[in-house]
Amino acid sequence: QVQLVQSGAEVKRPGASVKVSCKASGNTFANYDINWVRQATGQGLEWMGGMNFNSGNTVHAQKFQGRVTMTRDTSRSTAYMELSSLTSEDAAVYYCARVMDKWPSFDYWGQGTLVTVSS
Amino acid sequence: QSALTQPPSASGSPGQSATISCTGTSSDVGGYKYVSWYQQHPGKAPKFIIYEVNKRPSGVPDRFSGSKSGNTAFLTVSGLQAEDEADYYCSSYSGSNNPVIFGGGTKLTVL
């Protein structure tokens, strides 16, 4: 049984960066793409980008150009998403999700990480 | 790129059916067979219920079905049950530059 376990809630100041982790248990990320999706309170889902866990190649939504960095630690079966220059509009729950074969089929999701941006 | 268009709400009585639409363009929904649907209960992560327009992942009841006509995809929930009350999101592949786009979500109420 695949489980994606994310890091805990974060509180950040405007202008700071946040790094969220996503660890696979029950299976590894090998041969899969891991994507990141966020959801502001009371709002819909927003795709941020994704990474092939084997190659480390990434693709991201144009909206996050220059602000989002996706990395991985293959030895720990863990993917990371770092978002910089935070504003109040970045306050959201951030989810990692595994891609089943092709976009936009996200078959397993992490539990979500709440990021609060407050001065 | 704008989100896919979903109605904010839908409803149906227990045992009846409800259908949710998801309208895009020829650059996303209309151009590819890659449309997925997700169910989300309050405070929970989304759950994968339909992929490639009309395929169900293992374990998803056959009460959930998907279809597409032109630039609009549809999710139909038959034999509505109380636990089907949730938010539903569609998603489509939209090309290599910005590959994934979501709909704004539809709140399904079981009356």
Boltz contact constraints between the chains, C-beta under 6 A:
constraints:
  - contact:
      token1: [A, 44]
      token2: [B, 102]
      max_distance: 6.0
  - contact:
      token1: [A, 44]
      token2: [B, 104]
      max_distance: 6.0
  - contact:
      token1: [A, 44]
      token2: [B, 105]
      max_distance: 6.0
  - contact:
      token1: [A, 45]
      token2: [B, 89]
      max_distance: 6.0
  - contact:
      token1: [A, 45]
      token2: [B, 102]
      max_distance: 6.0
  - contact:
      token1: [A, 47]
      token2: [B, 100]
      max_distance: 6.0
  - contact:
      token1: [A, 61]
      token2: [B, 98]
      max_distance: 6.0
  - contact:
      token1: [A, 62]
      token2: [B, 98]
      max_distance: 6.0
  - contact:
      token1: [A, 95]
      token2: [B, 45]
      max_distance: 6.0
  - contact:
      token1: [A, 102]
      token2: [B, 34]
      max_distance: 6.0
  - contact:
      token1: [A, 103]
      token2: [B, 93]
      max_distance: 6.0
  - contact:
      token1: [A, 103]
      token2: [B, 99]
      max_distance: 6.0
  - contact:
      token1: [A, 103]
      token2: [B, 100]
      max_distance: 6.0
  - contact:
      token1: [A, 104]
      token2: [B, 36]
      max_distance: 6.0
  - contact:
      token1: [A, 104]
      token2: [B, 91]
      max_distance: 6.0
  - contact:
      token1: [A, 104]
      token2: [B, 93]
      max_distance: 6.0
  - contact:
      token1: [A, 104]
      token2: [B, 100]
      max_distance: 6.0
  - contact:
      token1: [A, 105]
      token2: [B, 36]
      max_distance: 6.0
  - contact:
      token1: [A, 105]
      token2: [B, 51]
      max_distance: 6.0
  - contact:
      token1: [A, 107]
      token2: [B, 48]
      max_distance: 6.0
  - contact:
      token1: [A, 109]
      token2: [B, 45]
      max_distance: 6.0
  - contact:
      token1: [A, 109]
      token2: [B, 46]
      max_distance: 6.0
  - contact:
      token1: [A, 111]
      token2: [B, 45]
      max_distance: 6.0
  - contact:
      token1: [A, 112]
      token2: [B, 45]
      max_distance: 6.0
